[in-house]
Each structure stands twice: as structure tokens, then as C-alpha cells.
Amino acid sequence: MLLTRLIQVFRVSSFESSTAPPKIGQNSTFLVSTAFPPASTNSIHPPDLILLSSDSVFFHVHRSALRAASEHAFHISYSSLPPSQSGSAEPVITIPESSTTLNIILHTIYSLSCAHYLPSYEAISYAVAALAANEISVTRFMTPSSPLGDLLLAHAPLHPIDAYILAAKYDLYDLAVPVSSHLLSFNLSSITDDMAEQMGSQYLKRLFMLHYERVEGLKRIIMPPPHPHPPTPTCTPADQGKVARAWTLATAYLVWSSRVDLTTITIKSIIGPIENQIQCPICRNAITSRMQALVVQWTKIRRTI
């Protein structure tokens, strides 16, 4: 998707800020954001401020929207800006962020989705850091129901540990919970000191406890064999002992693997063949019932922090 388009302008004034923007004269041609153009539809009022990104893209915005996000958004002294007047040129403020990052930030402030621009995970990560650097609350604008939070969750399957660290870094618990479901197959031993420091001890502990509790839960529900039935002429206690041993061998393999992302399909594929080794129909029914109960119990063990 196009982020910018060329536009020819005939009147744009500059405003001297701490990062003084370039002077723009008449008949200048430059890049302007397609999402935040001069005739912006993001508000019933016309834009009254221009933000210029580090790669020279102009974003026409509303002071009221920025101040609603934060009184100190982008470190702008709004009280010192010239008053907004109909027909007058908007002041221009130079912003150190790139147009990609600024585009995500402004969509976030305006509660708009920028998913159609297909921002990368790295771009989202930079934008979140820029929010904090520009004194805009990350916790306020990054929730599971917000456009920015939705973008993070969309990238979580491919970048699970990075997304979890990002959520943990800003204490975004409501985002860290769904992201953690993608970390069941993650090898915790690959967590570096830097990764641990970024996510913090609290979220690191939560992730380790998730893995530990699932392994312990698997051991708890999987080890007991099917209940024996009263002896019959064709199935003696010795025969039922063979059933118990077969169950123990199969489940020991599952416990030994200690996979917290163990699927119900894998459980059935390991335990199911036991039935083919058993002649007694009562024992076979007991194995089937026990396996079905095991599958149900496993699905109930929590999959998130």
C-alpha cells in the first residue's frame, strides 16, 4: 500500500521549533501522507498542524488529537504555536521518526488501523518505542482491542518471543496473555540474559511457570492406567496387568518428551495402538474411555500465563 504521494503546494509556512524544519517556498513539490493529507477526513475540522518525518514526508494532523493523546505529545509546546485560523497555513514541526513509524503512531492516536499498510514486526516495535519516547502512553493505546494491539497479536504467531518481550517490557499483561499461547513450543533454554532483562523477572517467571505447570499437569493426568474390571474367563488379573504395563510404557514416552505443546492428536496416536494389542473387549473399552478423558483433561490445562 502507498504511504505517500507527490503533491504540489503553493503555500506552506514553517514554524521554528527545537528541531527547525526546512523552509518551504511556493510551488514546492514534496511527499505527503495518503492517510493524513491536507484535506484530511480524520476529523470534522481541517488539519491545523503539519508533522514532517525524518525522511521528508508531510502529515497533516489536528492539534486537538495530539493533545488528547498527551499534553506533551512529540514534545511540542502547543501553547507557543500560532493560533489556528481558517485559511491560514499550518505550522510545520519536524519529527525525528521515519514516515513508516510516524504513520503507525498517528494511526494509533486517531484509533485507526494501519494493517492495510502491512507493517512489519520491526516497524511495530519501533513505533511502540517511539510512542514512549514521545510521551504518549503505551498502556493506553496498546490493548487487545486497539488497532496497535491487534497488529502485535497478528504478528505473534511468527514472532512469539519478541512479541512477548515487547508486551512484558511495557507491562501489557492483557496482550502478554494471548501472546504466551504461541510460546508453548519455545525452548526456554534459548532465552538470553538480554531477553530476560527486557521482559523482567515477573514475566520471565510467568513464562517458566506456564511450561512447568503444563508438564506437571500432564504427569498428573496421564499416569494412572485404566481401572481394572472383575476377572472373566477370558481376562484374568494377569491379563489386565499387561494392559496396565502397556499403558505405562506409552504414557512414559509422552511424559519423558515433556512437550508442553503436546497435541491431542499426538496423545491419541501414542495411546490408541494399545487397543490393537488387547483381546478383551472390556479392557479395550476402558482404554478408549480413559484416553478420551485424558484428552479432555489436557485441553483444560491452561495454555497461557
WOWO-V426608 format. One record per backbone hydrogen bond with DSSP energy under -1.0 kcal/mol. CO is the residue of the C=O (numbers start at 1). NH is the residue of the N-H. Records with the same first field share a line. If there is no record, write none. Layout:
CO: NH ; NH
This chain:
3: 34
5: 32
7: 30
28: 9
30: 7
31: 58
32: 5
36: 60
49: 61
50: 93
51: 59
52: 95
53: 56
57: 53
58: 33
59: 51
61: 48 ; 49
62: 66
63: 67
64: 68
65: 69
66: 70
70: 73
72: 75
73: 76
76: 78
77: 80
85: 88
91: 50
93: 52
97: 54
98: 102
99: 103
100: 104
101: 105
102: 106
103: 107
104: 108
105: 109
106: 110
107: 112
108: 111
114: 117
115: 118
120: 124
121: 125
122: 126
123: 127
124: 128
125: 129
126: 130
127: 131
128: 132
129: 133
130: 134
131: 136
132: 135
134: 74
137: 141
138: 142
143: 146
146: 150
147: 151
148: 152
149: 153
150: 154
151: 155
152: 156
155: 159
159: 163
160: 164
161: 165
162: 166
163: 167
164: 168
165: 169
166: 170
167: 172
168: 171
171: 173
172: 175 ; 176
173: 177
175: 179
176: 180
179: 182
180: 183
187: 190
188: 191
192: 196
193: 197
194: 198
195: 199
196: 200
200: 204
201: 205
202: 206
203: 207
204: 208
205: 209
206: 210
207: 211
208: 212
209: 213
210: 214
211: 215
212: 216
213: 217
214: 218
215: 219
216: 220
217: 221
218: 222
219: 223
232: 235
235: 232
236: 240
237: 241
238: 242
239: 243
240: 244
241: 245
242: 246
243: 247
244: 248
245: 249
246: 250
247: 251
248: 252
249: 253
250: 254
251: 255
252: 256
253: 257
254: 258
259: 262
263: 267
264: 268
265: 269
266: 270
267: 271
268: 272
271: 274
272: 275
274: 277
275: 278
280: 284
281: 285
282: 286
283: 287
284: 288
285: 289
286: 290
287: 291
288: 292
289: 293
290: 294
291: 295
292: 296
293: 297
294: 298
295: 299
